[in-house]
Amino acid sequence: MRNLIKLSRLLLLVIALSLLTACQSAPLDIHYYLSNEADFSQYQTFSVSPINSQNGRMIPKVTLGIERAMLAKGYSVAAEPDLQVLYQVHVSESEKLKSEVIPVPGNVFNRTTLEAVYEAKLLVNIVDAKTSQMLWKASTIRDLTQVRRKNETQEQVDQRIAEVFASFPERYSSMDLRLFY
């Protein structure tokens, strides 16, 4: 009887872990550039601006996600900023040809089908507001086929934006730097 109870608890644990794993999304494939010449200690403030008006529904969520990522890095929002964060979101729905080779004894067949493509592209550029010098940029493409568009929460957007901004330098205040001396 005890073994049956232990077995049922173990089975419930395995099912719960399987469900949690299934709900997680794969990490984003992010490409970024960071200027070697930039001294990020001189920058304190930023503003965020979308460069496109397509996907109007996503613009407020992405803007807020970027603001939160920059605030988490120690920068402050300002009307006359040191850094301008410019971004573009492009969501495309289309089709592409998919070709599959099917080998059979003595012959090879080629099957071509149409496959639905639903993906989002995000490009973020951070430039010096005074000199317009490119300091950092990042881009990513995400397959949205399995994403429920209407149920997308701000928290989910924030998590993905935080992934994109992982390579962006944190701002340390002079108080933080004194801790190292």
VMD Tcl script that builds the backbone (N, CA, C; Angstrom):
set m [mol new atoms 543]
animate dup $m
set s [atomselect $m all]
$s set {name element resname resid chain x y z} {
  {N N MET 1 A 0.827 -1.203 0.000}
  {CA C MET 1 A 0.000 0.000 0.000}
  {C C MET 1 A 0.870 1.266 0.000}
  {N N ARG 2 A 1.940 1.261 0.835}
  {CA C ARG 2 A 2.839 2.412 0.876}
  {C C ARG 2 A 3.529 2.608 -0.470}
  {N N ASN 3 A 3.903 1.517 -1.092}
  {CA C ASN 3 A 4.547 1.614 -2.399}
  {C C ASN 3 A 3.607 2.227 -3.429}
  {N N LEU 4 A 2.323 1.900 -3.344}
  {CA C LEU 4 A 1.340 2.451 -4.265}
  {C C LEU 4 A 1.197 3.959 -4.059}
  {N N ILE 5 A 1.198 4.408 -2.798}
  {CA C ILE 5 A 1.101 5.843 -2.496}
  {C C ILE 5 A 2.348 6.561 -3.004}
  {N N LYS 6 A 3.524 5.979 -2.768}
  {CA C LYS 6 A 4.772 6.590 -3.240}
  {C C LYS 6 A 4.795 6.664 -4.759}
  {N N LEU 7 A 4.327 5.608 -5.393}
  {CA C LEU 7 A 4.297 5.559 -6.846}
  {C C LEU 7 A 3.341 6.618 -7.409}
  {N N SER 8 A 2.175 6.782 -6.766}
  {CA C SER 8 A 1.211 7.780 -7.248}
  {C C SER 8 A 1.746 9.202 -7.037}
  {N N ARG 9 A 2.456 9.457 -5.933}
  {CA C ARG 9 A 3.053 10.773 -5.702}
  {C C ARG 9 A 4.137 11.061 -6.739}
  {N N LEU 10 A 4.936 10.051 -7.013}
  {CA C LEU 10 A 5.985 10.201 -8.012}
  {C C LEU 10 A 5.382 10.477 -9.382}
  {N N LEU 11 A 4.313 9.794 -9.721}
  {CA C LEU 11 A 3.646 9.994 -10.994}
  {C C LEU 11 A 3.081 11.407 -11.093}
  {N N LEU 12 A 2.475 11.913 -10.011}
  {CA C LEU 12 A 1.956 13.279 -10.001}
  {C C LEU 12 A 3.076 14.300 -10.164}
  {N N LEU 13 A 4.203 14.056 -9.528}
  {CA C LEU 13 A 5.354 14.952 -9.649}
  {C C LEU 13 A 5.868 14.977 -11.087}
  {N N VAL 14 A 5.970 13.822 -11.699}
  {CA C VAL 14 A 6.438 13.732 -13.092}
  {C C VAL 14 A 5.471 14.464 -14.018}
  {N N ILE 15 A 4.180 14.305 -13.819}
  {CA C ILE 15 A 3.179 14.985 -14.648}
  {C C ILE 15 A 3.282 16.497 -14.465}
  {N N ALA 16 A 3.413 16.955 -13.218}
  {CA C ALA 16 A 3.518 18.393 -12.944}
  {C C ALA 16 A 4.771 18.973 -13.594}
  {N N LEU 17 A 5.894 18.292 -13.488}
  {CA C LEU 17 A 7.131 18.774 -14.105}
  {C C LEU 17 A 7.023 18.783 -15.621}
  {N N SER 18 A 6.358 17.800 -16.185}
  {CA C SER 18 A 6.162 17.750 -17.642}
  {C C SER 18 A 5.332 18.934 -18.114}
  {N N LEU 19 A 4.286 19.270 -17.374}
  {CA C LEU 19 A 3.449 20.406 -17.747}
  {C C LEU 19 A 4.206 21.721 -17.645}
  {N N LEU 20 A 5.011 21.878 -16.602}
  {CA C LEU 20 A 5.805 23.096 -16.453}
  {C C LEU 20 A 6.811 23.232 -17.582}
  {N N THR 21 A 7.457 22.146 -17.944}
  {CA C THR 21 A 8.433 22.166 -19.024}
  {C C THR 21 A 7.762 22.475 -20.354}
  {N N ALA 22 A 6.589 21.949 -20.580}
  {CA C ALA 22 A 5.877 22.181 -21.832}
  {C C ALA 22 A 5.461 23.640 -21.981}
  {N N CYS 23 A 5.227 24.325 -20.867}
  {CA C CYS 23 A 4.788 25.714 -20.912}
  {C C CYS 23 A 5.940 26.686 -21.169}
  {N N GLN 24 A 7.166 26.254 -20.981}
  {CA C GLN 24 A 8.311 27.130 -21.164}
  {C C GLN 24 A 8.628 27.291 -22.638}
  {N N SER 25 A 9.071 28.484 -22.994}
  {CA C SER 25 A 9.459 28.749 -24.365}
  {C C SER 25 A 10.962 28.582 -24.506}
  {N N ALA 26 A 11.382 28.227 -25.697}
  {CA C ALA 26 A 12.808 28.113 -25.972}
  {C C ALA 26 A 13.439 29.504 -25.909}
  {N N PRO 27 A 14.709 29.587 -25.519}
  {CA C PRO 27 A 15.367 30.892 -25.475}
  {C C PRO 27 A 15.463 31.506 -26.874}
  {N N LEU 28 A 15.491 32.828 -26.907}
  {CA C LEU 28 A 15.590 33.536 -28.172}
  {C C LEU 28 A 17.006 33.431 -28.737}
  {N N ASP 29 A 17.109 33.434 -30.044}
  {CA C ASP 29 A 18.398 33.508 -30.727}
  {C C ASP 29 A 18.634 34.989 -30.994}
  {N N ILE 30 A 19.559 35.597 -30.249}
  {CA C ILE 30 A 19.754 37.041 -30.290}
  {C C ILE 30 A 21.123 37.359 -30.872}
  {N N HIS 31 A 21.153 38.296 -31.799}
  {CA C HIS 31 A 22.399 38.794 -32.375}
  {C C HIS 31 A 22.547 40.229 -31.909}
  {N N TYR 32 A 23.749 40.577 -31.402}
  {CA C TYR 32 A 23.922 41.947 -30.927}
  {C C TYR 32 A 25.304 42.484 -31.274}
  {N N TYR 33 A 25.401 43.798 -31.223}
  {CA C TYR 33 A 26.647 44.523 -31.446}
  {C C TYR 33 A 26.792 45.501 -30.293}
  {N N LEU 34 A 27.984 45.573 -29.714}
  {CA C LEU 34 A 28.295 46.512 -28.635}
  {C C LEU 34 A 29.542 47.285 -29.043}
  {N N SER 35 A 29.444 48.598 -29.092}
  {CA C SER 35 A 30.573 49.432 -29.496}
  {C C SER 35 A 31.715 49.301 -28.496}
  {N N ASN 36 A 32.910 49.074 -29.007}
  {CA C ASN 36 A 34.103 48.981 -28.142}
  {C C ASN 36 A 34.525 50.347 -27.622}
  {N N GLU 37 A 34.146 51.396 -28.337}
  {CA C GLU 37 A 34.591 52.742 -27.985}
  {C C GLU 37 A 33.663 53.449 -27.000}
  {N N ALA 38 A 32.515 52.926 -26.737}
  {CA C ALA 38 A 31.539 53.603 -25.883}
  {C C ALA 38 A 31.897 53.471 -24.412}
  {N N ASP 39 A 31.791 54.591 -23.704}
  {CA C ASP 39 A 31.977 54.613 -22.257}
  {C C ASP 39 A 30.587 54.763 -21.636}
  {N N PHE 40 A 30.012 53.639 -21.238}
  {CA C PHE 40 A 28.623 53.660 -20.756}
  {C C PHE 40 A 28.465 54.327 -19.392}
  {N N SER 41 A 29.568 54.587 -18.695}
  {CA C SER 41 A 29.454 55.259 -17.396}
  {C C SER 41 A 29.003 56.707 -17.554}
  {N N GLN 42 A 29.132 57.266 -18.757}
  {CA C GLN 42 A 28.721 58.661 -18.975}
  {C C GLN 42 A 27.225 58.803 -19.269}
  {N N TYR 43 A 26.540 57.697 -19.477}
  {CA C TYR 43 A 25.122 57.737 -19.817}
  {C C TYR 43 A 24.263 57.425 -18.591}
  {N N GLN 44 A 23.213 58.233 -18.426}
  {CA C GLN 44 A 22.338 58.038 -17.267}
  {C C GLN 44 A 20.866 57.904 -17.652}
  {N N THR 45 A 20.467 58.558 -18.731}
  {CA C THR 45 A 19.045 58.638 -19.064}
  {C C THR 45 A 18.762 58.095 -20.465}
  {N N PHE 46 A 17.493 57.795 -20.710}
  {CA C PHE 46 A 17.087 57.256 -22.010}
  {C C PHE 46 A 15.649 57.641 -22.324}
  {N N SER 47 A 15.312 57.488 -23.602}
  {CA C SER 47 A 13.924 57.558 -24.055}
  {C C SER 47 A 13.734 56.424 -25.063}
  {N N VAL 48 A 12.497 55.971 -25.213}
  {CA C VAL 48 A 12.188 54.854 -26.102}
  {C C VAL 48 A 11.225 55.332 -27.186}
  {N N SER 49 A 11.535 54.998 -28.436}
  {CA C SER 49 A 10.671 55.373 -29.559}
  {C C SER 49 A 10.578 54.227 -30.564}
  {N N PRO 50 A 9.360 53.866 -30.945}
  {CA C PRO 50 A 9.217 52.887 -32.033}
  {C C PRO 50 A 9.496 53.579 -33.365}
  {N N ILE 51 A 10.090 52.837 -34.315}
  {CA C ILE 51 A 10.362 53.427 -35.631}
  {C C ILE 51 A 9.253 53.075 -36.604}
  {N N ASN 52 A 8.386 52.160 -36.254}
  {CA C ASN 52 A 7.324 51.771 -37.180}
  {C C ASN 52 A 5.965 51.863 -36.507}
  {N N SER 53 A 4.955 51.965 -37.329}
  {CA C SER 53 A 3.603 52.036 -36.775}
  {C C SER 53 A 2.832 50.746 -37.018}
  {N N GLN 54 A 3.455 49.782 -37.721}
  {CA C GLN 54 A 2.798 48.495 -37.937}
  {C C GLN 54 A 2.675 47.792 -36.588}
  {N N ASN 55 A 1.752 46.911 -36.446}
  {CA C ASN 55 A 1.545 46.155 -35.212}
  {C C ASN 55 A 1.256 47.085 -34.036}
  {N N GLY 56 A 0.337 48.017 -34.247}
  {CA C GLY 56 A -0.005 48.990 -33.220}
  {C C GLY 56 A -0.380 48.377 -31.890}
  {N N ARG 57 A -0.926 47.175 -31.902}
  {CA C ARG 57 A -1.325 46.500 -30.671}
  {C C ARG 57 A -0.106 46.139 -29.822}
  {N N MET 58 A 1.022 45.827 -30.472}
  {CA C MET 58 A 2.216 45.402 -29.749}
  {C C MET 58 A 3.094 46.566 -29.285}
  {N N ILE 59 A 2.985 47.714 -29.931}
  {CA C ILE 59 A 3.870 48.847 -29.646}
  {C C ILE 59 A 3.859 49.236 -28.159}
  {N N PRO 60 A 2.694 49.439 -27.527}
  {CA C PRO 60 A 2.717 49.820 -26.104}
  {C C PRO 60 A 3.368 48.756 -25.213}
  {N N LYS 61 A 3.129 47.479 -25.495}
  {CA C LYS 61 A 3.719 46.412 -24.677}
  {C C LYS 61 A 5.234 46.350 -24.851}
  {N N VAL 62 A 5.696 46.473 -26.085}
  {CA C VAL 62 A 7.141 46.425 -26.335}
  {C C VAL 62 A 7.816 47.661 -25.745}
  {N N THR 63 A 7.208 48.830 -25.915}
  {CA C THR 63 A 7.771 50.061 -25.343}
  {C C THR 63 A 7.912 49.932 -23.832}
  {N N LEU 64 A 6.871 49.473 -23.175}
  {CA C LEU 64 A 6.916 49.292 -21.724}
  {C C LEU 64 A 7.966 48.245 -21.336}
  {N N GLY 65 A 8.057 47.167 -22.094}
  {CA C GLY 65 A 9.055 46.131 -21.819}
  {C C GLY 65 A 10.469 46.664 -21.926}
  {N N ILE 66 A 10.733 47.500 -22.947}
  {CA C ILE 66 A 12.059 48.100 -23.104}
  {C C ILE 66 A 12.340 49.069 -21.973}
  {N N GLU 67 A 11.348 49.886 -21.623}
  {CA C GLU 67 A 11.542 50.822 -20.496}
  {C C GLU 67 A 11.892 50.063 -19.220}
  {N N ARG 68 A 11.193 48.982 -18.956}
  {CA C ARG 68 A 11.463 48.195 -17.751}
  {C C ARG 68 A 12.852 47.564 -17.794}
  {N N ALA 69 A 13.272 47.095 -18.970}
  {CA C ALA 69 A 14.612 46.496 -19.098}
  {C C ALA 69 A 15.692 47.545 -18.849}
  {N N MET 70 A 15.504 48.740 -19.390}
  {CA C MET 70 A 16.495 49.808 -19.182}
  {C C MET 70 A 16.504 50.285 -17.731}
  {N N LEU 71 A 15.343 50.380 -17.107}
  {CA C LEU 71 A 15.283 50.753 -15.693}
  {C C LEU 71 A 15.987 49.709 -14.838}
  {N N ALA 72 A 15.812 48.438 -15.176}
  {CA C ALA 72 A 16.470 47.354 -14.436}
  {C C ALA 72 A 17.990 47.418 -14.594}
  {N N LYS 73 A 18.450 47.994 -15.693}
  {CA C LYS 73 A 19.888 48.147 -15.920}
  {C C LYS 73 A 20.447 49.390 -15.221}
  {N N GLY 74 A 19.576 50.194 -14.599}
  {CA C GLY 74 A 20.030 51.346 -13.820}
  {C C GLY 74 A 19.900 52.687 -14.512}
  {N N TYR 75 A 19.276 52.740 -15.672}
  {CA C TYR 75 A 19.097 53.995 -16.393}
  {C C TYR 75 A 17.741 54.607 -16.036}
  {N N SER 76 A 17.594 55.918 -16.260}
  {CA C SER 76 A 16.357 56.632 -15.935}
  {C C SER 76 A 15.718 57.189 -17.196}
  {N N VAL 77 A 14.389 57.260 -17.193}
  {CA C VAL 77 A 13.650 57.850 -18.312}
  {C C VAL 77 A 13.780 59.368 -18.234}
  {N N ALA 78 A 13.966 60.007 -19.389}
  {CA C ALA 78 A 14.073 61.473 -19.414}
  {C C ALA 78 A 13.524 62.009 -20.728}
  {N N ALA 79 A 13.019 63.254 -20.684}
  {CA C ALA 79 A 12.521 63.909 -21.891}
  {C C ALA 79 A 13.683 64.307 -22.810}
  {N N GLU 80 A 14.818 64.683 -22.230}
  {CA C GLU 80 A 16.035 65.025 -22.982}
  {C C GLU 80 A 17.106 64.016 -22.581}
  {N N PRO 81 A 17.095 62.837 -23.185}
  {CA C PRO 81 A 17.938 61.727 -22.717}
  {C C PRO 81 A 19.363 61.750 -23.261}
  {N N ASP 82 A 20.207 60.949 -22.599}
  {CA C ASP 82 A 21.569 60.695 -23.082}
  {C C ASP 82 A 21.536 59.628 -24.181}
  {N N LEU 83 A 20.609 58.681 -24.046}
  {CA C LEU 83 A 20.489 57.557 -24.978}
  {C C LEU 83 A 19.107 57.544 -25.616}
  {N N GLN 84 A 19.076 57.270 -26.906}
  {CA C GLN 84 A 17.807 57.071 -27.592}
  {C C GLN 84 A 17.699 55.589 -27.922}
  {N N VAL 85 A 16.615 54.971 -27.472}
  {CA C VAL 85 A 16.346 53.569 -27.773}
  {C C VAL 85 A 15.303 53.559 -28.884}
  {N N LEU 86 A 15.730 53.134 -30.060}
  {CA C LEU 86 A 14.852 53.079 -31.227}
  {C C LEU 86 A 14.613 51.619 -31.561}
  {N N TYR 87 A 13.378 51.255 -31.801}
  {CA C TYR 87 A 13.120 49.848 -32.094}
  {C C TYR 87 A 12.080 49.694 -33.187}
  {N N GLN 88 A 12.124 48.529 -33.806}
  {CA C GLN 88 A 11.165 48.185 -34.851}
  {C C GLN 88 A 10.678 46.768 -34.607}
  {N N VAL 89 A 9.362 46.589 -34.675}
  {CA C VAL 89 A 8.749 45.267 -34.560}
  {C C VAL 89 A 8.066 44.992 -35.892}
  {N N HIS 90 A 8.316 43.820 -36.433}
  {CA C HIS 90 A 7.663 43.437 -37.685}
  {C C HIS 90 A 7.116 42.023 -37.522}
  {N N VAL 91 A 5.816 41.882 -37.668}
  {CA C VAL 91 A 5.181 40.568 -37.592}
  {C C VAL 91 A 4.733 40.204 -39.003}
  {N N SER 92 A 5.143 39.027 -39.454}
  {CA C SER 92 A 4.756 38.620 -40.810}
  {C C SER 92 A 4.029 37.286 -40.784}
  {N N GLU 93 A 3.007 37.241 -41.591}
  {CA C GLU 93 A 2.251 36.012 -41.811}
  {C C GLU 93 A 2.328 35.721 -43.298}
  {N N SER 94 A 2.908 34.591 -43.640}
  {CA C SER 94 A 3.045 34.241 -45.055}
  {C C SER 94 A 3.163 32.730 -45.195}
  {N N GLU 95 A 3.579 32.320 -46.362}
  {CA C GLU 95 A 3.780 30.900 -46.615}
  {C C GLU 95 A 5.142 30.710 -47.258}
  {N N LYS 96 A 5.725 29.542 -47.042}
  {CA C LYS 96 A 6.975 29.219 -47.717}
  {C C LYS 96 A 6.903 27.777 -48.217}
  {N N LEU 97 A 7.675 27.519 -49.249}
  {CA C LEU 97 A 7.729 26.173 -49.794}
  {C C LEU 97 A 8.656 25.311 -48.950}
  {N N LYS 98 A 8.199 24.132 -48.655}
  {CA C LYS 98 A 9.006 23.177 -47.905}
  {C C LYS 98 A 9.178 21.949 -48.799}
  {N N SER 99 A 10.427 21.567 -48.999}
  {CA C SER 99 A 10.728 20.438 -49.866}
  {C C SER 99 A 11.256 19.286 -49.020}
  {N N GLU 100 A 10.760 18.092 -49.297}
  {CA C GLU 100 A 11.155 16.903 -48.547}
  {C C GLU 100 A 11.543 15.801 -49.535}
  {N N VAL 101 A 12.725 15.242 -49.341}
  {CA C VAL 101 A 13.192 14.151 -50.191}
  {C C VAL 101 A 12.744 12.828 -49.572}
  {N N ILE 102 A 12.114 11.986 -50.399}
  {CA C ILE 102 A 11.614 10.697 -49.917}
  {C C ILE 102 A 12.303 9.588 -50.721}
  {N N PRO 103 A 13.297 8.945 -50.109}
  {CA C PRO 103 A 13.978 7.859 -50.828}
  {C C PRO 103 A 13.155 6.567 -50.762}
  {N N VAL 104 A 13.058 5.902 -51.892}
  {CA C VAL 104 A 12.416 4.590 -51.981}
  {C C VAL 104 A 13.361 3.696 -52.785}
  {N N PRO 105 A 13.270 2.401 -52.623}
  {CA C PRO 105 A 14.188 1.530 -53.356}
  {C C PRO 105 A 14.158 1.814 -54.860}
  {N N GLY 106 A 15.322 2.177 -55.385}
  {CA C GLY 106 A 15.474 2.403 -56.816}
  {C C GLY 106 A 15.040 3.773 -57.299}
  {N N ASN 107 A 14.606 4.656 -56.398}
  {CA C ASN 107 A 14.142 5.962 -56.843}
  {C C ASN 107 A 14.140 6.957 -55.673}
  {N N VAL 108 A 14.026 8.224 -55.990}
  {CA C VAL 108 A 13.909 9.280 -54.991}
  {C C VAL 108 A 12.781 10.201 -55.423}
  {N N PHE 109 A 11.857 10.469 -54.511}
  {CA C PHE 109 A 10.753 11.379 -54.789}
  {C C PHE 109 A 10.964 12.658 -53.996}
  {N N ASN 110 A 10.463 13.726 -54.543}
  {CA C ASN 110 A 10.564 15.017 -53.878}
  {C C ASN 110 A 9.143 15.532 -53.648}
  {N N ARG 111 A 8.792 15.744 -52.370}
  {CA C ARG 111 A 7.460 16.242 -52.040}
  {C C ARG 111 A 7.593 17.708 -51.633}
  {N N THR 112 A 6.809 18.566 -52.256}
  {CA C THR 112 A 6.823 19.987 -51.954}
  {C C THR 112 A 5.466 20.375 -51.378}
  {N N THR 113 A 5.520 21.072 -50.250}
  {CA C THR 113 A 4.284 21.524 -49.606}
  {C C THR 113 A 4.419 22.989 -49.208}
  {N N LEU 114 A 3.305 23.632 -48.993}
  {CA C LEU 114 A 3.292 24.997 -48.475}
  {C C LEU 114 A 3.185 24.942 -46.957}
  {N N GLU 115 A 4.001 25.749 -46.294}
  {CA C GLU 115 A 3.994 25.775 -44.835}
  {C C GLU 115 A 3.713 27.204 -44.376}
  {N N ALA 116 A 2.807 27.349 -43.438}
  {CA C ALA 116 A 2.479 28.675 -42.909}
  {C C ALA 116 A 3.651 29.208 -42.087}
  {N N VAL 117 A 3.945 30.482 -42.264}
  {CA C VAL 117 A 5.008 31.149 -41.511}
  {C C VAL 117 A 4.356 32.292 -40.740}
  {N N TYR 118 A 4.591 32.318 -39.463}
  {CA C TYR 118 A 4.086 33.391 -38.611}
  {C C TYR 118 A 5.203 33.727 -37.639}
  {N N GLU 119 A 5.893 34.843 -37.904}
  {CA C GLU 119 A 7.049 35.176 -37.081}
  {C C GLU 119 A 7.103 36.667 -36.784}
  {N N ALA 120 A 7.811 36.975 -35.705}
  {CA C ALA 120 A 8.022 38.364 -35.309}
  {C C ALA 120 A 9.507 38.660 -35.335}
  {N N LYS 121 A 9.843 39.842 -35.824}
  {CA C LYS 121 A 11.230 40.303 -35.843}
  {C C LYS 121 A 11.310 41.555 -34.984}
  {N N LEU 122 A 12.344 41.624 -34.157}
  {CA C LEU 122 A 12.563 42.797 -33.314}
  {C C LEU 122 A 13.978 43.293 -33.546}
  {N N LEU 123 A 14.108 44.574 -33.824}
  {CA C LEU 123 A 15.410 45.224 -33.963}
  {C C LEU 123 A 15.436 46.392 -32.991}
  {N N VAL 124 A 16.476 46.460 -32.158}
  {CA C VAL 124 A 16.622 47.548 -31.197}
  {C C VAL 124 A 17.969 48.219 -31.444}
  {N N ASN 125 A 17.957 49.547 -31.603}
  {CA C ASN 125 A 19.188 50.334 -31.740}
  {C C ASN 125 A 19.247 51.321 -30.586}
  {N N ILE 126 A 20.392 51.400 -29.939}
  {CA C ILE 126 A 20.587 52.405 -28.892}
  {C C ILE 126 A 21.712 53.311 -29.353}
  {N N VAL 127 A 21.378 54.604 -29.479}
  {CA C VAL 127 A 22.341 55.576 -29.987}
  {C C VAL 127 A 22.550 56.705 -28.976}
  {N N ASP 128 A 23.723 57.314 -29.062}
  {CA C ASP 128 A 24.033 58.487 -28.266}
  {C C ASP 128 A 23.148 59.616 -28.788}
  {N N ALA 129 A 22.373 60.237 -27.930}
  {CA C ALA 129 A 21.413 61.266 -28.353}
  {C C ALA 129 A 22.111 62.499 -28.919}
  {N N LYS 130 A 23.330 62.803 -28.479}
  {CA C LYS 130 A 24.032 63.997 -28.961}
  {C C LYS 130 A 24.770 63.742 -30.268}
  {N N THR 131 A 25.451 62.607 -30.375}
  {CA C THR 131 A 26.298 62.345 -31.541}
  {C C THR 131 A 25.657 61.416 -32.572}
  {N N SER 132 A 24.566 60.771 -32.221}
  {CA C SER 132 A 23.894 59.764 -33.064}
  {C C SER 132 A 24.781 58.551 -33.336}
  {N N GLN 133 A 25.804 58.349 -32.522}
  {CA C GLN 133 A 26.679 57.183 -32.670}
  {C C GLN 133 A 25.954 55.927 -32.190}
  {N N MET 134 A 26.031 54.879 -32.990}
  {CA C MET 134 A 25.445 53.588 -32.616}
  {C C MET 134 A 26.285 52.993 -31.482}
  {N N LEU 135 A 25.644 52.715 -30.353}
  {CA C LEU 135 A 26.350 52.162 -29.200}
  {C C LEU 135 A 26.084 50.673 -29.029}
  {N N TRP 136 A 24.852 50.282 -29.303}
  {CA C TRP 136 A 24.446 48.874 -29.111}
  {C C TRP 136 A 23.249 48.609 -29.995}
  {N N LYS 137 A 23.206 47.415 -30.549}
  {CA C LYS 137 A 22.004 47.011 -31.277}
  {C C LYS 137 A 21.830 45.515 -31.115}
  {N N ALA 138 A 20.583 45.099 -31.183}
  {CA C ALA 138 A 20.258 43.681 -31.038}
  {C C ALA 138 A 19.071 43.365 -31.935}
  {N N SER 139 A 19.043 42.126 -32.393}
  {CA C SER 139 A 17.913 41.685 -33.204}
  {C C SER 139 A 17.610 40.227 -32.900}
  {N N THR 140 A 16.360 39.877 -33.112}
  {CA C THR 140 A 15.930 38.504 -32.913}
  {C C THR 140 A 14.710 38.232 -33.790}
  {N N ILE 141 A 14.536 36.970 -34.120}
  {CA C ILE 141 A 13.360 36.529 -34.860}
  {C C ILE 141 A 12.731 35.401 -34.057}
  {N N ARG 142 A 11.431 35.441 -33.901}
  {CA C ARG 142 A 10.734 34.441 -33.087}
  {C C ARG 142 A 9.573 33.853 -33.879}
  {N N ASP 143 A 9.523 32.535 -33.916}
  {CA C ASP 143 A 8.396 31.838 -34.539}
  {C C ASP 143 A 7.202 31.959 -33.600}
  {N N LEU 144 A 6.111 32.480 -34.112}
  {CA C LEU 144 A 4.920 32.711 -33.288}
  {C C LEU 144 A 3.817 31.688 -33.538}
  {N N THR 145 A 4.142 30.641 -34.261}
  {CA C THR 145 A 3.128 29.655 -34.616}
  {C C THR 145 A 2.436 29.085 -33.386}
  {N N GLN 146 A 3.185 28.830 -32.319}
  {CA C GLN 146 A 2.624 28.223 -31.119}
  {C C GLN 146 A 2.197 29.258 -30.067}
  {N N VAL 147 A 2.356 30.539 -30.359}
  {CA C VAL 147 A 2.037 31.591 -29.388}
  {C C VAL 147 A 0.582 32.022 -29.554}
  {N N ARG 148 A -0.101 32.146 -28.458}
  {CA C ARG 148 A -1.485 32.646 -28.474}
  {C C ARG 148 A -1.438 34.160 -28.411}
  {N N ARG 149 A -1.720 34.787 -29.514}
  {CA C ARG 149 A -1.559 36.237 -29.608}
  {C C ARG 149 A -2.463 37.000 -28.655}
  {N N LYS 150 A -3.689 36.582 -28.509}
  {CA C LYS 150 A -4.643 37.341 -27.700}
  {C C LYS 150 A -4.385 37.178 -26.204}
  {N N ASN 151 A -3.695 36.113 -25.816}
  {CA C ASN 151 A -3.440 35.864 -24.396}
  {C C ASN 151 A -2.061 36.330 -23.953}
  {N N GLU 152 A -1.336 37.004 -24.822}
  {CA C GLU 152 A 0.019 37.434 -24.514}
  {C C GLU 152 A -0.021 38.521 -23.431}
  {N N THR 153 A 0.674 38.278 -22.326}
  {CA C THR 153 A 0.655 39.219 -21.213}
  {C C THR 153 A 1.866 40.141 -21.261}
  {N N GLN 154 A 1.791 41.235 -20.526}
  {CA C GLN 154 A 2.924 42.156 -20.426}
  {C C GLN 154 A 4.119 41.447 -19.792}
  {N N GLU 155 A 3.860 40.568 -18.848}
  {CA C GLU 155 A 4.946 39.823 -18.191}
  {C C GLU 155 A 5.714 38.962 -19.197}
  {N N GLN 156 A 5.006 38.311 -20.117}
  {CA C GLN 156 A 5.674 37.501 -21.139}
  {C C GLN 156 A 6.524 38.381 -22.058}
  {N N VAL 157 A 5.993 39.537 -22.448}
  {CA C VAL 157 A 6.749 40.465 -23.287}
  {C C VAL 157 A 7.975 40.949 -22.528}
  {N N ASP 158 A 7.811 41.304 -21.257}
  {CA C ASP 158 A 8.933 41.772 -20.437}
  {C C ASP 158 A 10.043 40.727 -20.348}
  {N N GLN 159 A 9.679 39.468 -20.191}
  {CA C GLN 159 A 10.676 38.400 -20.105}
  {C C GLN 159 A 11.483 38.299 -21.393}
  {N N ARG 160 A 10.816 38.365 -22.524}
  {CA C ARG 160 A 11.512 38.270 -23.817}
  {C C ARG 160 A 12.387 39.495 -24.062}
  {N N ILE 161 A 11.890 40.683 -23.710}
  {CA C ILE 161 A 12.686 41.904 -23.877}
  {C C ILE 161 A 13.915 41.849 -22.966}
  {N N ALA 162 A 13.759 41.339 -21.746}
  {CA C ALA 162 A 14.905 41.198 -20.830}
  {C C ALA 162 A 15.964 40.284 -21.441}
  {N N GLU 163 A 15.536 39.235 -22.144}
  {CA C GLU 163 A 16.488 38.355 -22.844}
  {C C GLU 163 A 17.271 39.137 -23.896}
  {N N VAL 164 A 16.559 39.966 -24.653}
  {CA C VAL 164 A 17.214 40.751 -25.704}
  {C C VAL 164 A 18.225 41.713 -25.083}
  {N N PHE 165 A 17.892 42.304 -23.939}
  {CA C PHE 165 A 18.755 43.305 -23.306}
  {C C PHE 165 A 19.812 42.708 -22.373}
  {N N ALA 166 A 19.932 41.418 -22.312}
  {CA C ALA 166 A 20.915 40.784 -21.420}
  {C C ALA 166 A 22.337 41.247 -21.715}
  {N N SER 167 A 22.658 41.533 -22.964}
  {CA C SER 167 A 24.020 41.937 -23.335}
  {C C SER 167 A 24.255 43.443 -23.201}
  {N N PHE 168 A 23.209 44.205 -22.883}
  {CA C PHE 168 A 23.376 45.655 -22.743}
  {C C PHE 168 A 23.992 45.976 -21.384}
  {N N PRO 169 A 25.012 46.859 -21.349}
  {CA C PRO 169 A 25.714 47.150 -20.082}
  {C C PRO 169 A 24.827 47.794 -19.021}
  {N N GLU 170 A 25.048 47.381 -17.793}
  {CA C GLU 170 A 24.340 47.991 -16.659}
  {C C GLU 170 A 24.977 49.329 -16.325}
  {N N ARG 171 A 24.195 50.196 -15.762}
  {CA C ARG 171 A 24.692 51.495 -15.309}
  {C C ARG 171 A 24.973 51.390 -13.829}
  {N N TYR 172 A 26.164 51.775 -13.443}
  {CA C TYR 172 A 26.525 51.787 -12.031}
  {C C TYR 172 A 26.628 53.225 -11.569}
  {N N SER 173 A 26.031 53.499 -10.442}
  {CA C SER 173 A 26.137 54.849 -9.886}
  {C C SER 173 A 27.498 54.980 -9.224}
  {N N SER 174 A 27.890 56.204 -8.899}
  {CA C SER 174 A 29.174 56.417 -8.235}
  {C C SER 174 A 29.185 55.733 -6.868}
  {N N MET 175 A 28.026 55.613 -6.240}
  {CA C MET 175 A 27.919 54.906 -4.958}
  {C C MET 175 A 28.259 53.422 -5.145}
  {N N ASP 176 A 27.764 52.809 -6.236}
  {CA C ASP 176 A 28.054 51.417 -6.514}
  {C C ASP 176 A 29.544 51.193 -6.749}
  {N N LEU 177 A 30.204 52.136 -7.447}
  {CA C LEU 177 A 31.618 51.988 -7.766}
  {C C LEU 177 A 32.489 52.090 -6.521}
  {N N ARG 178 A 32.047 52.868 -5.517}
  {CA C ARG 178 A 32.821 52.995 -4.276}
  {C C ARG 178 A 32.888 51.674 -3.508}
  {N N LEU 179 A 31.939 50.791 -3.735}
  {CA C LEU 179 A 31.935 49.506 -3.053}
  {C C LEU 179 A 33.115 48.635 -3.484}
  {N N PHE 180 A 33.667 48.896 -4.667}
  {CA C PHE 180 A 34.763 48.091 -5.178}
  {C C PHE 180 A 36.122 48.578 -4.702}
  {N N TYR 181 A 36.189 49.738 -4.077}
  {CA C TYR 181 A 37.481 50.302 -3.627}
  {C C TYR 181 A 37.702 50.073 -2.154}
}
mol reanalyze $m
mol bondsrecalc $m
mol representation Tube
mol addrep $m
